[in-house]
Amino acid sequence: MQDKIIIHFLGAAGTVTGSKYLIEAGNTKVMIDCGLFQGIKKLRLLNWDYPPVDVHTIDAILLSHGHLDHVGYLPRLVNWGYGKGIIGTLPTLDIATIILKDSAMIQEEDARRANEQGFSRHHPAKPLYTLKHVEETLPHFHGEPLDEWVRLSDDISYRFRYNGHILGATFIELDVLGKRMVFSGDVGRDNDLLLRAPQRPEKADILVLESTYGDRNHSAEPEFEKLARIVNETYAAGGTLIIPSFAVERAQMLMYMFWKLHQQGKIPVQPMYMDSPMGANVLEVFQKYPQWHKLSMDECGQMCELFKIVRSPEETMQIMDNRSAKIVIAGSGMVSGGRVLGYLQRYIDDPTTTVMLVGFQAEGTRGRDLHQGAQELKFYGQYYQVKCRVEELTSLSGHADQQGLLDWLSAMDKAPEHLFLVHGEPAAADALRRKIKDTYHWEAIIPEMYHIVEIPV
């Protein structure tokens, strides 16, 4: 019988993506999240590797929420031989299903295009996983409610608690060998337009906290006013507004904002498209779980009526060919793939076009390149000149900023014995470490990738 807790930091350590943490306690091993690495090539290559643990010995996987960087490695793990439960809230599992299927389709399509056009170094190019792998993963999904303790084994119990961020998102509390462990997942915002404020942990002997926006606070400029300004300026130039958007919650938030601005007569009437089959499916999840968000069913219906939901590639091509002013929301949010690349291929060299970034852009993504003022982007094996206007609406992020993270800690009854900062680039994590020290006088550690920590109990 172990007299210690062992934590393996298998992802989102020293970087934002690839969230994976393995907990060993007594005779039990549980993984928290199972995400895909995104961004720079060095990280993306890790998605092809067998993880540095024996997947057959893992007893359960707990999911904080359904984003790709928290669930996208699941088909790989199942393909390696994992065969037990994958547990989350019901909306998290529904969203994870949508995201995994969409991810597999994009990977299959990218591999097909690379083989047809010959721009891959690999012969043949292969997808990381396929729809078949996703279908083999889904039978392992198992839903649990909020706020109820569930006994996983004699060594570990857990419960999910509401965390904002996206539909279904939670932070995860574990009772492990007499210690309370808390994994923050991605912390949402108190003033989110669609979601309620996150709950806050009251106790944590061991806390693993995200630090995505640990070095900054969101813009104070009113988001509706800035969005209206961007829309009106683009329309006046006769251009197209292209919004690379995460399909979960961000796309729905944008639709809600455009609907409110349209109701108030603050933006001109023009065609609006939501060109993301995944985003359309997520709208159905919003309708399925009204208790998880602020929108009424009437509001959901009205904002959907304002947009043309694009279902087929043929519709996408027709929209691209029409050069008149319009608004297009399309995946993916970091411009790492998806239908938005087709729009950029047609419109990125047009000065009347506006590309608006609406969320965190990880290092090594095309979204980060645009954020940093890149003069050209490479996709589909070619370079394209960036002549369009690039705007940002960072206040739409679903992540708590530095002050939000500090506030999230405020209900704690005492300092954690061990505090680890993860899910952030090095500068962001270190800034949050210093701010926590100044505010609460707590010490924090920033673990590196594959760091293993042993905590006596």
PLY file of the C-alpha trace (Angstrom):
ply
format ascii 1.0
element vertex 457
property float x
property float y
property float z
element edge 456
property int vertex1
property int vertex2
end_header
0.00 0.00 0.00
1.45 3.38 -1.05
1.80 6.09 1.57
2.14 8.80 -1.06
0.32 10.45 -3.94
2.20 10.55 -7.25
1.32 13.14 -9.89
2.57 12.76 -13.48
2.42 15.99 -15.51
1.93 14.52 -18.99
0.73 17.66 -20.80
-0.13 21.35 -20.44
3.05 21.76 -18.37
5.14 24.68 -19.62
2.60 25.07 -22.43
-1.15 25.58 -22.84
-2.29 22.49 -24.71
-2.29 18.73 -24.24
-3.81 18.62 -20.75
-3.10 15.23 -19.12
-2.36 14.46 -15.49
-2.03 10.98 -14.01
-2.66 10.45 -10.30
-1.41 7.34 -8.51
-2.79 6.65 -5.05
-2.80 3.29 -3.33
-3.84 0.76 -5.94
-5.62 3.30 -8.17
-4.48 5.30 -11.18
-6.74 8.02 -12.55
-6.06 10.38 -15.44
-7.42 13.92 -15.38
-8.12 15.06 -18.96
-6.62 13.53 -22.07
-5.96 16.38 -24.46
-4.25 16.92 -27.79
-1.13 19.04 -28.14
-1.56 21.97 -30.52
0.70 24.73 -31.80
4.42 24.30 -32.46
5.58 21.20 -34.34
7.66 19.88 -31.43
4.47 19.64 -29.37
2.25 18.31 -32.15
4.67 15.46 -32.77
4.06 14.27 -29.20
0.52 13.33 -30.23
1.98 10.44 -32.22
3.93 9.04 -29.26
2.90 6.39 -26.76
2.55 8.25 -23.43
5.19 7.64 -20.74
2.79 5.49 -18.69
1.26 2.06 -19.23
-2.24 2.88 -20.49
-3.50 -0.59 -19.53
-2.99 0.22 -15.84
-5.15 3.39 -15.81
-8.40 2.79 -13.91
-10.43 5.81 -15.10
-10.23 9.09 -17.00
-12.04 12.16 -15.65
-12.75 15.02 -18.06
-12.98 18.63 -16.91
-14.60 19.71 -20.20
-14.87 18.91 -23.89
-12.29 21.12 -25.64
-9.84 19.38 -27.98
-6.81 20.20 -25.83
-8.53 18.32 -22.98
-10.13 15.37 -24.84
-8.44 15.11 -28.23
-5.95 12.36 -27.30
-8.69 9.95 -26.17
-8.89 8.01 -29.47
-5.12 7.54 -29.40
-5.25 6.26 -25.83
-8.06 3.83 -26.64
-6.17 2.69 -29.72
-3.13 2.05 -27.49
-5.28 -0.26 -25.38
-7.13 1.82 -22.77
-10.47 0.10 -22.14
-12.11 1.54 -19.03
-14.37 4.48 -18.21
-14.13 8.02 -19.59
-16.17 10.11 -17.17
-17.54 13.64 -17.38
-20.75 15.63 -17.12
-23.37 14.80 -19.74
-22.92 18.05 -21.74
-19.14 17.55 -21.64
-19.53 14.09 -23.15
-21.91 15.38 -25.83
-19.50 18.17 -26.75
-16.51 15.83 -26.66
-18.35 13.54 -29.08
-18.92 16.43 -31.50
-15.35 17.70 -31.21
-13.71 14.30 -31.63
-15.78 13.47 -34.72
-15.02 16.87 -36.22
-11.31 16.52 -35.41
-11.18 13.10 -37.07
-12.95 14.36 -40.20
-10.57 17.33 -40.48
-7.54 15.06 -40.07
-8.83 12.64 -42.68
-9.57 15.52 -45.07
-6.15 17.12 -44.48
-4.42 13.81 -45.16
-6.46 13.29 -48.33
-5.65 16.80 -49.60
-1.95 16.42 -48.74
-1.76 13.15 -50.67
-3.63 14.56 -53.68
-1.56 17.76 -53.84
1.73 16.26 -52.68
2.66 18.88 -50.10
3.31 16.49 -47.18
6.75 15.11 -46.36
5.06 11.84 -45.43
4.16 9.34 -48.14
1.38 8.70 -47.64
0.18 11.33 -45.18
-1.98 9.74 -42.48
-4.52 11.17 -40.00
-3.65 11.01 -36.32
-6.90 9.12 -35.87
-10.02 8.42 -37.91
-13.76 8.43 -37.37
-13.49 4.69 -36.77
-11.14 5.34 -33.85
-13.58 7.88 -32.42
-16.46 5.42 -32.70
-14.38 2.91 -30.75
-13.82 5.53 -28.03
-17.41 6.67 -27.44
-18.70 3.46 -25.78
-16.35 4.18 -22.87
-18.14 7.48 -22.08
-20.00 7.61 -18.77
-21.84 10.65 -17.37
-22.02 11.86 -13.77
-23.92 14.84 -12.28
-22.57 17.98 -10.66
-21.84 18.27 -6.95
-22.19 14.58 -6.06
-19.28 12.60 -4.63
-18.61 9.39 -6.55
-16.49 6.61 -5.10
-13.97 5.48 -7.70
-12.08 3.08 -5.41
-11.09 2.67 -1.78
-8.39 5.26 -2.45
-10.14 7.96 -4.51
-13.52 9.70 -4.65
-14.33 12.61 -6.95
-16.97 15.18 -7.81
-17.53 17.68 -10.62
-18.31 21.35 -9.89
-19.61 24.04 -12.25
-16.81 26.13 -13.75
-18.25 28.28 -16.56
-15.81 28.40 -19.51
-17.90 26.25 -21.89
-21.06 24.22 -21.60
-20.49 21.28 -19.26
-17.13 22.53 -17.93
-16.14 21.72 -14.35
-13.31 21.76 -11.95
-12.65 18.38 -10.39
-12.28 17.69 -6.68
-10.67 14.45 -5.52
-10.46 13.00 -2.03
-7.26 10.98 -2.20
-5.82 9.15 0.81
-7.12 11.84 3.15
-6.01 14.77 0.97
-8.26 17.08 -1.05
-6.94 17.57 -4.59
-8.44 20.16 -6.94
-7.85 20.33 -10.69
-9.10 23.66 -11.96
-9.64 22.64 -15.59
-10.22 25.90 -17.46
-11.75 28.53 -15.20
-14.56 30.59 -16.70
-15.47 34.24 -16.18
-17.84 35.78 -13.67
-19.44 38.04 -16.32
-19.80 35.58 -19.20
-22.70 36.46 -21.50
-23.99 32.89 -21.79
-22.75 30.99 -18.75
-23.12 31.40 -15.02
-20.18 32.42 -12.85
-17.92 29.52 -11.85
-18.13 27.97 -8.44
-15.03 28.31 -6.26
-13.20 25.64 -4.27
-13.34 26.06 -0.51
-10.46 23.71 0.24
-7.45 22.22 -1.49
-4.46 20.50 0.03
-3.14 20.02 -3.50
-4.20 22.45 -6.25
-3.42 22.24 -9.95
-4.38 25.60 -11.45
-4.53 26.81 -15.05
-2.61 29.98 -15.97
-3.63 30.70 -19.59
-4.16 34.42 -18.95
-1.98 34.56 -15.86
-0.06 37.58 -17.15
-2.89 39.83 -18.30
-6.39 41.13 -17.75
-9.04 41.31 -20.43
-9.67 44.58 -22.24
-11.90 47.07 -20.49
-13.34 48.32 -23.80
-17.04 47.38 -23.96
-17.16 44.29 -26.16
-20.46 45.14 -27.86
-19.19 48.59 -28.84
-15.93 47.27 -30.26
-17.69 44.52 -32.21
-20.16 47.05 -33.66
-17.28 49.30 -34.70
-15.45 46.45 -36.47
-18.62 45.35 -38.26
-19.52 48.85 -39.41
-16.03 49.70 -40.62
-15.75 46.46 -42.58
-19.22 46.92 -44.09
-18.42 50.52 -45.09
-15.38 49.21 -47.00
-17.58 46.66 -48.76
-15.60 43.85 -47.19
-16.15 40.50 -45.54
-15.69 39.96 -41.80
-14.16 36.53 -41.19
-14.11 35.26 -37.61
-12.07 32.14 -36.88
-13.96 30.79 -33.91
-13.96 27.92 -31.50
-17.20 26.08 -32.18
-18.04 25.52 -28.53
-19.50 28.52 -26.67
-17.46 31.17 -28.56
-19.44 30.74 -31.78
-22.71 30.80 -29.83
-21.59 33.90 -27.92
-20.80 35.70 -31.17
-24.18 34.75 -32.60
-25.84 36.12 -29.47
-23.87 39.39 -29.69
-24.66 39.89 -33.37
-28.33 39.22 -32.64
-28.39 41.82 -29.84
-26.61 44.41 -32.00
-29.02 43.68 -34.86
-32.00 44.06 -32.52
-30.68 47.45 -31.42
-30.06 48.61 -34.99
-26.34 49.14 -34.31
-25.06 47.09 -37.26
-26.23 47.02 -40.89
-28.36 44.25 -42.32
-26.14 41.83 -44.24
-25.80 38.07 -44.72
-24.44 36.26 -41.66
-23.15 32.71 -41.85
-22.14 30.19 -39.24
-20.00 27.87 -41.35
-19.22 25.21 -38.80
-21.17 21.97 -38.70
-19.68 21.38 -35.27
-20.89 24.78 -34.07
-24.39 23.99 -35.32
-24.32 20.71 -33.39
-23.23 22.54 -30.25
-26.29 24.79 -30.58
-28.36 21.63 -30.21
-26.45 20.81 -27.02
-27.34 24.28 -25.67
-30.99 23.49 -26.33
-30.63 20.08 -24.68
-29.15 21.42 -21.41
-30.88 24.75 -20.61
-29.96 24.46 -16.91
-26.27 24.88 -17.81
-26.53 28.38 -19.35
-28.37 31.69 -19.22
-30.08 31.65 -22.63
-33.78 30.99 -22.92
-35.02 28.69 -25.64
-36.68 31.70 -27.27
-33.36 33.56 -27.41
-31.64 30.48 -28.86
-34.27 30.30 -31.59
-34.16 34.00 -32.47
-30.38 34.23 -32.75
-30.31 31.11 -34.90
-32.86 32.66 -37.28
-30.48 35.58 -37.93
-27.75 33.24 -39.23
-27.58 30.89 -42.15
-26.17 27.65 -40.74
-23.90 26.20 -43.41
-24.00 22.42 -43.64
-22.29 21.37 -46.85
-18.99 22.11 -48.65
-21.04 23.14 -51.68
-22.73 25.90 -49.67
-19.33 27.02 -48.44
-18.05 27.37 -52.00
-21.09 29.45 -53.00
-20.54 31.82 -50.07
-16.85 32.16 -50.90
-17.64 32.99 -54.53
-19.99 35.82 -53.52
-17.70 38.79 -52.86
-20.37 41.07 -51.38
-20.20 42.25 -47.75
-20.99 39.53 -45.23
-20.06 38.07 -41.85
-18.68 34.54 -41.60
-17.99 32.61 -38.41
-15.96 29.49 -39.20
-13.71 27.03 -37.39
-11.09 26.70 -36.20
-10.44 29.29 -33.51
-6.64 29.23 -33.78
-6.74 29.01 -37.61
-5.13 25.58 -37.28
-7.51 23.90 -39.73
-11.16 23.68 -40.71
-13.26 25.71 -43.11
-11.82 29.08 -42.13
-8.70 28.21 -44.16
-10.80 28.09 -47.33
-12.13 31.59 -46.65
-8.65 32.91 -45.92
-7.37 31.37 -49.13
-9.89 33.51 -51.03
-9.94 36.69 -48.91
-6.69 37.13 -46.97
-5.06 39.24 -49.71
-8.03 41.65 -49.91
-7.54 44.91 -47.94
-11.32 45.26 -47.46
-11.41 41.97 -45.53
-11.26 41.94 -41.75
-10.12 38.86 -39.84
-11.18 39.10 -36.20
-9.48 36.90 -33.59
-11.70 36.13 -30.60
-9.74 33.87 -28.27
-6.37 32.68 -27.05
-3.94 31.92 -29.87
-1.38 29.28 -28.88
2.27 29.52 -29.84
2.94 28.00 -33.26
-0.59 28.48 -34.63
-1.58 30.64 -37.59
-3.79 32.61 -35.21
-0.71 33.54 -33.18
1.06 34.54 -36.41
-1.82 36.88 -37.31
-1.84 38.25 -33.76
1.85 39.06 -34.10
1.43 40.82 -37.45
2.61 38.14 -39.88
2.92 39.30 -43.48
2.18 35.84 -44.87
0.60 32.58 -43.77
1.30 29.06 -44.99
-1.52 26.57 -45.45
-2.45 23.95 -48.04
1.26 23.80 -48.85
1.48 27.42 -50.08
2.20 30.89 -48.73
-0.51 33.58 -48.86
0.11 37.31 -48.45
-1.72 38.89 -45.49
-3.18 42.12 -46.84
-6.40 42.03 -44.84
-7.03 43.96 -41.66
-6.60 41.96 -38.44
-8.62 42.87 -35.34
-8.91 41.19 -31.95
-11.74 40.90 -29.48
-9.84 39.25 -26.65
-12.47 40.21 -24.09
-14.57 37.35 -25.49
-12.21 34.72 -24.14
-13.89 32.00 -22.10
-10.89 31.95 -19.73
-10.68 33.94 -16.53
-7.94 36.56 -16.70
-5.32 37.13 -14.00
-7.73 38.91 -11.66
-10.40 36.28 -12.33
-8.00 33.50 -11.35
-7.07 35.34 -8.17
-10.76 35.78 -7.35
-11.37 32.07 -8.00
-8.93 31.30 -5.18
-10.59 33.65 -2.72
-12.94 31.12 -1.08
-10.10 28.84 0.03
-10.02 28.37 3.80
-6.21 28.12 3.89
-3.17 27.96 1.64
-2.73 24.75 -0.35
0.13 22.57 0.84
1.10 22.15 -2.82
0.16 24.52 -5.66
1.07 23.77 -9.27
0.54 26.19 -12.17
-0.15 24.55 -15.53
-1.90 25.22 -18.85
0.03 28.42 -19.55
3.02 29.60 -21.49
6.07 30.19 -19.26
5.70 33.97 -18.98
1.99 33.72 -18.09
2.54 31.00 -15.49
5.41 32.88 -13.86
3.46 36.15 -13.75
0.59 34.37 -12.01
3.02 32.69 -9.61
4.36 36.09 -8.56
0.87 37.61 -8.31
-0.36 34.75 -6.09
2.70 35.22 -3.89
2.04 38.96 -3.57
-1.72 38.56 -3.01
-2.03 35.44 -0.84
1.58 34.76 0.22
1.28 31.27 -1.24
4.17 29.51 -2.94
3.56 27.89 -6.34
5.56 25.50 -8.52
5.55 25.53 -12.33
6.13 21.90 -13.36
7.85 20.94 -16.59
6.60 18.40 -19.08
6.77 14.83 -17.73
7.62 16.10 -14.26
6.70 13.55 -11.54
5.88 14.73 -8.02
5.57 12.45 -4.99
3.58 13.82 -2.05
3.69 11.94 1.28
0.37 11.36 3.06
0 1
1 2
2 3
3 4
4 5
5 6
6 7
7 8
8 9
9 10
10 11
11 12
12 13
13 14
14 15
15 16
16 17
17 18
18 19
19 20
20 21
21 22
22 23
23 24
24 25
25 26
26 27
27 28
28 29
29 30
30 31
31 32
32 33
33 34
34 35
35 36
36 37
37 38
38 39
39 40
40 41
41 42
42 43
43 44
44 45
45 46
46 47
47 48
48 49
49 50
50 51
51 52
52 53
53 54
54 55
55 56
56 57
57 58
58 59
59 60
60 61
61 62
62 63
63 64
64 65
65 66
66 67
67 68
68 69
69 70
70 71
71 72
72 73
73 74
74 75
75 76
76 77
77 78
78 79
79 80
80 81
81 82
82 83
83 84
84 85
85 86
86 87
87 88
88 89
89 90
90 91
91 92
92 93
93 94
94 95
95 96
96 97
97 98
98 99
99 100
100 101
101 102
102 103
103 104
104 105
105 106
106 107
107 108
108 109
109 110
110 111
111 112
112 113
113 114
114 115
115 116
116 117
117 118
118 119
119 120
120 121
121 122
122 123
123 124
124 125
125 126
126 127
127 128
128 129
129 130
130 131
131 132
132 133
133 134
134 135
135 136
136 137
137 138
138 139
139 140
140 141
141 142
142 143
143 144
144 145
145 146
146 147
147 148
148 149
149 150
150 151
151 152
152 153
153 154
154 155
155 156
156 157
157 158
158 159
159 160
160 161
161 162
162 163
163 164
164 165
165 166
166 167
167 168
168 169
169 170
170 171
171 172
172 173
173 174
174 175
175 176
176 177
177 178
178 179
179 180
180 181
181 182
182 183
183 184
184 185
185 186
186 187
187 188
188 189
189 190
190 191
191 192
192 193
193 194
194 195
195 196
196 197
197 198
198 199
199 200
200 201
201 202
202 203
203 204
204 205
205 206
206 207
207 208
208 209
209 210
210 211
211 212
212 213
213 214
214 215
215 216
216 217
217 218
218 219
219 220
220 221
221 222
222 223
223 224
224 225
225 226
226 227
227 228
228 229
229 230
230 231
231 232
232 233
233 234
234 235
235 236
236 237
237 238
238 239
239 240
240 241
241 242
242 243
243 244
244 245
245 246
246 247
247 248
248 249
249 250
250 251
251 252
252 253
253 254
254 255
255 256
256 257
257 258
258 259
259 260
260 261
261 262
262 263
263 264
264 265
265 266
266 267
267 268
268 269
269 270
270 271
271 272
272 273
273 274
274 275
275 276
276 277
277 278
278 279
279 280
280 281
281 282
282 283
283 284
284 285
285 286
286 287
287 288
288 289
289 290
290 291
291 292
292 293
293 294
294 295
295 296
296 297
297 298
298 299
299 300
300 301
301 302
302 303
303 304
304 305
305 306
306 307
307 308
308 309
309 310
310 311
311 312
312 313
313 314
314 315
315 316
316 317
317 318
318 319
319 320
320 321
321 322
322 323
323 324
324 325
325 326
326 327
327 328
328 329
329 330
330 331
331 332
332 333
333 334
334 335
335 336
336 337
337 338
338 339
339 340
340 341
341 342
342 343
343 344
344 345
345 346
346 347
347 348
348 349
349 350
350 351
351 352
352 353
353 354
354 355
355 356
356 357
357 358
358 359
359 360
360 361
361 362
362 363
363 364
364 365
365 366
366 367
367 368
368 369
369 370
370 371
371 372
372 373
373 374
374 375
375 376
376 377
377 378
378 379
379 380
380 381
381 382
382 383
383 384
384 385
385 386
386 387
387 388
388 389
389 390
390 391
391 392
392 393
393 394
394 395
395 396
396 397
397 398
398 399
399 400
400 401
401 402
402 403
403 404
404 405
405 406
406 407
407 408
408 409
409 410
410 411
411 412
412 413
413 414
414 415
415 416
416 417
417 418
418 419
419 420
420 421
421 422
422 423
423 424
424 425
425 426
426 427
427 428
428 429
429 430
430 431
431 432
432 433
433 434
434 435
435 436
436 437
437 438
438 439
439 440
440 441
441 442
442 443
443 444
444 445
445 446
446 447
447 448
448 449
449 450
450 451
451 452
452 453
453 454
454 455
455 456
